[in-house]
Amino acid sequence: MFKKIIATGVIVSSFALAGLAFAQTGATTTTTSTTDKVACVATAVTTRETAIASGFSDFSGAMTSAYSTRASALATAWGMTTGRKTAVAAAWKAFNTSAKTAQNTWQKAKKADWATFRTASKACKLPGGAGEPASASGN
């Protein structure tokens, strides 16, 4: 009888230990999965920020070119003895057109970068989303 009790205790203990080991393995898998999801979102954020920085660099270059072109055109216009008023107006009109084009291109690029980020971060399936504040709307 005593042997049956010991044997039963050993069997029950074996199942209990196996259950603990299984529970511990399951928790590790969940943590790793969440870690992978966080890493996925981090990659999406890095991609977004790199794209935004590149777009801003393009915008900055376009604006620098617009200012340089305007400066040259105005210098030429103010050196004229006839047609100066028309040349000055043309220089400003060309500048305004270039600046508006650069601004529109920058806004569209930034909007596309954020849309790409939203798609990529949703694909990561991180519970609670990417965790970006509501104020981070792409501006």
ABEGO torsion letter per residue (X at the ends): XAAAAAAAAAAAAAAAAAAAAAAAAAAAAAAAAAAAAAAAAAAAAAAAAAAAAAAAAAAAAAAAAAAAAAAAAAAAAAABABGAAAAAAAAAAAAAAAAAAAAAAAAAAAAAAAAAAAAAAAAAGBBGEAGBBAABAGX
